[in-house]
Amino acid sequence: MRGIRQLVGDVRLVRGDLLDQGSLISAVERVQPDEVYNLAAMSYVPMSWQQAELTGEVTGLGVLRVLEAIRVCSGISASRSPAHGQIRFYQASSSEMFGKVRESPQTERTPFHPRSPYGVGKTYGHFLTQNYRESYGMFAVSGILFNHESPRRGAEFVSRKVSLGVAKIKLGYERQLRLGNMQARRDWGFAGDYVRAMQLMLARDDPADFVIGTGVTHEVAELVELAFKIAGLDWRDHVVCDAAFIRPAEVDHLCADPSKAKDQLGWEPTIGFEELVTMMVEADLELLSASGGQADESFGPESW
């Protein structure tokens, strides 16, 4: 929390726990928010296999508890409108819900086939958000976000694992970077663009769900090659493929169709793939140079 205060000096921290319904009700009553963004989850997919039950409780049932807190504090029932004005709710859904994709690119109407406990939990939360909107008339929306990255990405996610790995190798702290499935394709965009999309969703007159992504995919191998190139290195001299980092059920190809967001929100990404990777590699080179090779990797073991 100290790091959050350093970034946003005026932020007010109120404690709540997605495993504790009472704490969420108390938080909503205390703050009386106009908008609630639920970005909390067990979001690291490989860890969701190791802690599947906790992932279900947090990523799935946690959404139910937040929605219930909003409903209770707003005085909403099936036959009663909000007593104190409408609290607008945003749920962070995920492209991982598509999993073993039925069509490409993926739209708001593409069927879900999640391939991990994380994806299953997100799918539950997504449908529950729709259910509360339809059953109680709540302003509740889901953004189906594809991979969104920045220099603040956790060190266990492949984008940051690569940018940190490149920086460590460039500065002489490491010699190798171990990765798993290099052929997986993802739709990578800049997190700042996606936060703007969240805000636009809650600013609408009517609640609706939106796919948010760039519509362009790249293989992990492309990400790796570009990141090493930015640092003036040849990735083939340093990358080792390790089967230990392969998921139990792989998601091979995710690609967004953000047409609805463009048409109804006026949203488009502003940062392209090459600019994003450059931003992350340069930020990690600066970070490691200033810290003597130390970076915050507290989220757990790196994996892909």
KOLGUFI-965718 format. One line per 2 residues: for each residue x, y, z of C-alpha. Coordinates in steps of 0.05 Angstrom, whole numbers. Layout:
<rolums>
X Y Z; ...
</rolums>
This chain:
<rolums>
0 0 0; 59 46 11
75 41 -63; 4 62 -81
9 124 -37; 74 144 -71
39 140 -139; -26 175 -119
-17 222 -61; -91 235 -50
-114 162 -52; -154 140 8
-146 67 26; -205 29 55
-196 -44 72; -239 -99 45
-231 -174 31; -263 -211 -26
-269 -271 20; -308 -231 72
-377 -205 53; -384 -162 115
-319 -124 101; -343 -107 31
-410 -82 55; -375 -39 107
-327 -11 54; -383 9 7
-424 39 63; -364 79 87
-342 106 19; -410 115 -15
-377 108 -84; -405 131 -150
-366 76 -186; -335 10 -166
-281 -24 -208; -269 -96 -189
-198 -110 -214; -181 -160 -158
-169 -233 -175; -120 -290 -170
-96 -267 -237; -34 -309 -250
-59 -367 -292; -7 -420 -273
-18 -405 -199; -93 -417 -209
-76 -491 -221; -37 -494 -156
-91 -458 -116; -154 -476 -154
-202 -472 -95; -176 -404 -73
-179 -380 -145; -253 -399 -147
-267 -363 -81; -231 -299 -101
-238 -294 -177; -308 -323 -180
-346 -316 -115; -309 -251 -99
-349 -219 -155; -414 -243 -123
-394 -212 -57; -378 -144 -88
-443 -143 -126; -481 -162 -63
-447 -107 -24; -469 -56 -77
-539 -84 -79; -548 -85 -4
-519 -15 6; -561 13 -50
-626 -17 -24; -638 -56 -88
-685 -115 -93; -721 -149 -151
-779 -100 -143; -743 -39 -116
-698 12 -148; -634 40 -116
-650 80 -53; -589 127 -57
-573 133 -130; -541 82 -176
-472 56 -161; -439 37 -227
-400 -28 -226; -344 -51 -272
-322 -123 -273; -254 -141 -303
-269 -200 -347; -214 -234 -387
-197 -261 -455; -178 -325 -418
-253 -340 -416; -249 -356 -491
-195 -408 -478; -201 -460 -532
-229 -410 -581; -289 -427 -625
-276 -370 -674; -224 -317 -687
-223 -259 -675; -265 -262 -612
-325 -216 -602; -376 -204 -547
-417 -262 -576; -361 -313 -581
-376 -375 -537; -331 -386 -477
-287 -447 -467; -240 -431 -409
-178 -474 -401; -156 -458 -329
-187 -448 -260; -173 -374 -271
-212 -373 -336; -269 -412 -304
-272 -363 -246; -273 -303 -292
-329 -335 -333; -371 -343 -270
-359 -271 -251; -376 -248 -321
-443 -284 -324; -459 -262 -253
-449 -189 -272; -497 -198 -330
-546 -233 -283; -547 -176 -232
-556 -126 -288; -615 -164 -317
-646 -185 -250; -638 -121 -209
-629 -67 -262; -560 -51 -235
-511 -12 -277; -462 -70 -281
-415 -81 -340; -357 -127 -359
-297 -109 -400; -269 -171 -434
-197 -147 -434; -143 -180 -474
-70 -178 -449; -55 -108 -424
17 -92 -405; 60 -37 -376
126 -30 -338; 86 -43 -275
65 -113 -298; 81 -168 -247
147 -203 -259; 114 -271 -266
75 -252 -329; 109 -269 -395
114 -197 -421; 149 -172 -359
188 -237 -351; 217 -224 -420
231 -149 -409; 264 -163 -342
302 -222 -369; 330 -181 -427
350 -125 -379; 386 -174 -333
423 -206 -391; 442 -139 -422
469 -114 -355; 507 -179 -341
465 -204 -283; 439 -266 -320
460 -307 -381; 395 -344 -398
320 -334 -401; 278 -398 -395
209 -398 -429; 156 -448 -447
108 -444 -506; 140 -396 -556
85 -407 -608; 26 -382 -566
-5 -320 -597; -32 -262 -557
-64 -195 -569; -20 -148 -528
-38 -76 -513; -20 -19 -466
-54 -20 -397; -65 55 -397
-108 50 -460; -149 -5 -428
-162 35 -364; -189 90 -409
-237 39 -439; -262 20 -369
-278 92 -354; -315 100 -420
-358 38 -405; -383 68 -340
-395 136 -372; -447 108 -420
-522 120 -411; -536 45 -415
-495 -13 -388; -463 -61 -438
-404 -109 -442; -345 -97 -489
-285 -134 -517; -223 -91 -509
-160 -108 -549; -118 -86 -608
-142 -137 -658; -70 -155 -674
-34 -217 -649; 39 -236 -641
74 -300 -621; 113 -302 -557
173 -314 -602; 161 -246 -635
157 -212 -567; 223 -245 -547
259 -229 -612; 237 -156 -610
255 -147 -536; 326 -174 -546
334 -133 -610; 316 -69 -572
373 -85 -524; 421 -100 -581
422 -175 -568; 406 -238 -607
353 -278 -570; 379 -344 -598
442 -336 -556; 403 -333 -491
333 -364 -493; 322 -436 -470
255 -471 -481; 234 -509 -418
174 -557 -418; 165 -543 -343
133 -477 -362; 79 -507 -407
7 -500 -380; -33 -564 -366
-85 -540 -418; -55 -489 -465
-90 -429 -495; -58 -423 -563
-89 -363 -598; -127 -302 -571
-145 -243 -616; -196 -189 -601
-247 -158 -646; -256 -89 -613
-306 -64 -666; -362 -53 -616
-316 -12 -570; -294 31 -629
-365 43 -653; -401 54 -587
-345 80 -541; -302 116 -592
-244 75 -563; -181 56 -600
-112 36 -574; -58 90 -578
4 48 -564; 26 -5 -613
63 -70 -600; 134 -46 -617
125 18 -576; 98 -23 -517
155 -73 -517; 206 -16 -523
174 20 -464; 179 -42 -420
250 -61 -439; 276 10 -429
239 17 -362; 270 -48 -336
339 -29 -360; 332 37 -322
303 1 -261; 358 -51 -256
413 0 -270; 389 43 -213
377 -14 -164; 439 -56 -176
400 -112 -210; 344 -117 -160
271 -116 -182; 205 -130 -147
189 -203 -164; 146 -216 -102
88 -246 -141; 118 -315 -143
159 -358 -191; 166 -334 -261
131 -379 -311; 103 -384 -381
</rolums>
